[in-house]
Amino acid sequence: MTRYVAHLQSFFLNQKVRSIGFTFFISSFLFGNWVTRIPTAKSLLGIGEAELGLALLFAPIGGVILLPITGWLNKRFGLGKSIFIASLLHVLTPAILAQSSSWWMLAFGMFYFGLTNAWMDVAMNAGAAIMEKEIGRPIMSTCHGMWSLGAMVGSAVGSISLWADIGFQAHLIGASFLGVFVVYLLKRSIEDIHEPIDHQSKVVAWPSPRLLLLSFIAFSILLGEGAIADWSALFMKDSLHSPIIFIGLAYSAFSMFMAIGRFLGDSMIPIIGMNRIVYLGSALSAFSLTTVLLFQNPWIALIGFGLTGLGFSCSIPVIFSSAANEPGYSAGAGIASVTIIGYAGFLLGPPLIGYIAGEYSLTTGFGLVIALSILATFLSLWIRFK
């Protein structure tokens, strides 16, 4: 077992690599705090699933607007500076969402979330890809493990805040203050990351055919991640009538198992193989979520959501590393070109599931996640990851 976790020691001993990892962590920590408060926002505004889903739709709109120029922004500011600026803007999101006194304010907050998250996501993933080349070792899966760990801790903190009856605004504004503090702590080492730009490489993210296929696999997986992030709490609360402490724990279990898979990923992927990691993982996620929907039991749901996270865990790191290594593209442009379609799934999933839940049921909505996981399983057989 020691050889499978030995890479973590070198990860945390390298200051720039460690800083990239904590950038992933703080992004998802704040997101995890927000997703546990979505039911609170829904109740405070007195809106239904369909209206909530429509407000959440503004996040992918913001993301899609910015994604095509993220490669240019990284080149304009320099990669390290771009990571810092994007992170600083993004950690303000919970404080902005805390001001949601109307549907329009919630929609604006989600638009801002999508806009800033798109830039931060591409910049920090490009930073991870550049550090992989600089140190000569894979770190992408571990960085995404830090993202999952942050989501797990953030959703656990959110669950505790619900249990302790901490106010909606106080909780989210406090989370943003913490985010600003962490980003400034990381500033010096983050800004020391530089990407050597080949002037022949594309910085505007229009995907090649191979990147387009990667995008569709990423879309299928990330839609599932986004749907579980935003709707697992409501599923536990409204569909399974779980105890209140269980409401946020579904996403915590999902994130915890995803984190475990990703922290082991940089040692396991070379052994198992990139393609097998993706298609076996997608199949596991489809099976596990099917179990959740069939048994309709809070305890089984926690286990099922956890195994779904384990199945998804290493697929996106593999896809992003492959995109960053696409010939003729800068690392940021390659990732951004996949993210335009792929990350739209993460942001489009919640409103789409909301629409299905409003028309039919949340259980039916999660059926879409199962179908796309099966699709990702087959698509991953048709491409060679590198």
N, C-alpha and C positions, 0 to 999 in steps of 0.2 A: 504493500500500500504506500510505503514511503516514497517509492520512485514516481508514483502518480501525483504526488503533491510537492515534490522537490522544487518544481518550477515556481511555486508560489513564493519561496524564500527569495529568489533572485528578483521576482516581480516587485516585492515590497522593499527591497534594498536599493533599487534604482530610483533616484528621486524623481526624474521626469516620468518614468513609467508609473510610479506610484501616484504621481499627481494626476496623470491621465485617468488612472483607475478611480480616484476619488472624484474626478469630474463626472464620470459615469454615475458614481454613487449618489452624489448630491442631486443630480437631475432626477433620478428615479425616486429618491427619498421624498422629494417634494411632491412628485406625482402620486406616490403611494399615500401621502397624507390627504391629497385632494380626492382620490377615488373613494376613500372611506367616507368622505363628506358629501358625495353626490346625492345619496338619499336625503341628507339634511337639506341641501339646496333645493331639491325637488319638493320637499315638504314646505319649506319656507316660502317658496314661490307659488305653491298650490297648483303645480302643473302635472300633466300626465306623462306616461312613457313616450308618446309620440312627440309631444312638445319638448320634452327633455332631449330626445334623440335629434330633433331639428336644431336645438341650440348647440348640441355637441358637433353637429355637422360643420359648424363654422371653423372648427379646428383643422380639418383637412383642407378647407378652402384656403386658410392662411398658409398652411404648409405647402400646398401646391403652387401658390403664388410665388413663394420665395425659393423653393428648391432648385429651379433651373439656374439661378444665379449664385448659388452658394459656392460653387467652384470659383467663380469670379471674385466673390467677396473674400474668400480665403487667400487668393492671390493678391488682391488689393491691399489687405491689411497685414498679410503675412499669417501663416497658419497659427502660430502661437497666440498672436494678438487677437486673431479671429475667434479662437476658442475662448479666450478670456471675455471679450466683449459679448459674444453670444450667450455665454454662461451667465454673465451679470444681468443681462436683459431677461433671460429666461427665469431666473430664480425669483423674479418679482411677480411671476404668474399667480401663486397662491394669494398674495396680498390683493391683486386685482380681482381675482375671482371672489374674494371675501366681500367685495363691494356689490355683489350681485343682488340688488334690491328689486330687479325686474328681469323679465325674460331677455330683454335687449341687452342688459348689462351682462348677463350670463353668456349670451351669444358673443358679445365683444370680448369678454375674458377668454373664451375658447378660441376666438380668432387670434388673439394675441398669443395664446399658448401655442397654436399651430405654427404661427409665423416664427417665433423665437426658438421653438423646439426644433424646427426644421434646420435652422442654421447651426444650433448647438450640436444636434445629432450628427450632421455631416462633418462638422469641424472636428469633433472629438473622435469620431471613427477614423477620419483621415489621420489624425494625430497618432492613434493607436497603430495604424498601418505603417506610418513613417517610422515609429519606434521599433516595430518588428524588423524593418530593414536595417535600422541603425544598430540594434543589439544582436541581430542574427538569430532571434528566437521568436516563436509565436507567442503573442500576448492578447490577441483579439478576444479569444474565448474568456480569458480571465477578466478582461475589461468589462465584457458583458456580464460576467459573474458579479462584478461590483455593481453593475446596474440592477441586477436581480436582487442582490443583497440590500441595496438601498430601497428598492420597492418593498421588499419584505419588512424591513425595519420601519419604513414610512407608514405602511398600512397597519403595522402593529401599533405604532404610536397613535395613528388615527383611531384605531379601535379603543385604545386606552382613553383617548380624549373623549370619545363617545360615552364610554362607561363612567368616566369622571365628570361628565356633563359640562365639559369646557365649551365655552361659546364658539360658535361657527367662525366669527370674525377673529376673535382672539387667537384661536388655534392656527388659522391659515396665515395671518399676519406674522405671528411668531415664527412659523415655518419659513417664511420669506426672509425674515431678519437673520435666521440661522444660515440660510443659503447664501446670503450676501457675505456673511462673515467667513464661511468656508471658501468661497470663490476668491476672496482677497487673500486668504492664507495660501492659496495655490498659485497666485498670480505670477510670482517670479519664475518658478520652475516651468509653468505652462508656457509663458512667453518665450522661453528658451528653446521651444520646439520649432524647427524650421523645415520646410519642405523645399528641396531643390526642384525648381520648376523647369521642365523642358519646354522651351517655347514652341516646340512642335506639338506638344500634348494639348488636347482639348481641355478647356476649363468651363465650357458651356455644356450642360449635361444632356446631350441627345444620345440615347442608347444605341449601341450596335446590336445586331441580332442576338448575340450571346448574352449581352447585358439585359436585353429585353426578356429572355427566358428566365434569367436570374430574377428579374423584377416580378414576374408572375408567381414564382415560387415564394419570394419574399412577401408578396401581397397576400397569398393564401395563409402563410404562417402568422404574419403580423396582424391580419384581421382578427385571427383567433386570440392573439395576445391582447389586442385592444378591447375586444368584446369581453373577455374575462376580467380585464382590469376595471372596466366601467360598469359591468352588469352583474358580476359575481356577488357583490354585496346585496343588490336588490333581489337576486335569485335566492340567496340564503334567507333573506328577510320575508319576501312576499310569496315565493313559491314553496319554500320548505318550512316557513314559520319557525326559523331557528332561534335559539336564545341570542340575546343581543351581542354577547361577546363573540359569537360565531360569525357575525355579519362581516367583519373585516378579515377574519382568519382564513376565509376561502382564498382570498388573493394573497395573503401571507403564505399559505401552504403552496400555492402555485409558484410564487416568487422564490420560496425557500428551496424547493426541489429544482427549479430552474437555475438558481445560484449554485447548488451542488454540482449539477451537470456541467455548468460553464466553468467552475473552478477546476474541475477535473479535465475539462475539454482539451486544453493545450497539450496535455500528455496523452489523452485517449484518442484524439482525432488522428494522429499519425499511425496509431496501431489499428484502429477500426477502419479508417479510410473516410474521406470527406463524403463520398456519395452514400455510403452505408449509414453514416451518422444522420444524414438528412432524411433518407427514405425510411429507415427503421424508427427514427424519432417521430416522424410525422404519423406513421402507423400506430405507434404507442399512444400518441395524443388522441387520435381518432377513437381508439378502443376505450381509453380511460374516460373521455368525456361522454361517450355513449353509456358507460356504466353509471355515471353521475345522473344522467337523464332517466335511465331505466329504473333505478332503485329509489330515487327521490327521498334520500335519507341524509340528514346533516353530517353524520360521521363519515358515511361512504363518500359524500360530496367532498369533504376535506381531503380524503385520500385520493379521490379521482382528480380533483383540481391539481393536487400536488404532482401526480404522475403525468398529467397533461403538460405541466410546466417542465418536467424532466424530459419529455419527448421533444418539446420545442427548443430546449436549452441551447444546443450547439448549432442549430441550423442557420440562424442569422449571422453569428460570427463567421461561419464558413462562407456564406454568401457574400458578406461584406469584404472579407479577405480576398475572395475571388474577383470581386468587382474592382478592388483597389489595385489588383495586379493585371487588369485588362490593358493590353498593349495599345499605345496611342492616346491614353487618358491619364491625367494626373490622378493621384489617389483620391482627392476630394471629388473630382468630376466623375470618376468611375462609381464611387459610392453614391453620389448625388443622383446619377442617372438611374441607378437601381432604386434609390429611395423615392424618387418621384412617383413611381407606381407602387413600390413595395410599402413604403411608409404611409401612403394614402390608405392602405388597408388597415393599418393600426388606428388611424384617425377616422376613417370612414366606417369601420366596423361598429363602433358604439351607436352612431345614429341609425345605421341600417338595422342593427339588432333591435333598437328602440322602435323603429317603424314596424318590424315584424311582430314585436311583442305587443304593440298597440293594436295591430290587426288580428293577431292570433294569440300567441302566448310567448313568454320568455323561453320556455322549453323549446318551442319551435324555432325561435331565434338562434339558440345554441346549436340546433341541428345544422344550420348553415356552416358553423365552425367545423363540425364533423365532416361535412361534405368537402370543404376546402382543404382540410387536413389530408383527406384521401387523395384529392387532386395533387397536392404537394408531393405525396408519396410517389405518384406515377410520373410527375414532371421531373423529379430528381433523378429518375432512371435515364433520362434523355440528354443529360448534360454532364460534362466532365468538369468538376470543380478544381480550382488550382490555387 
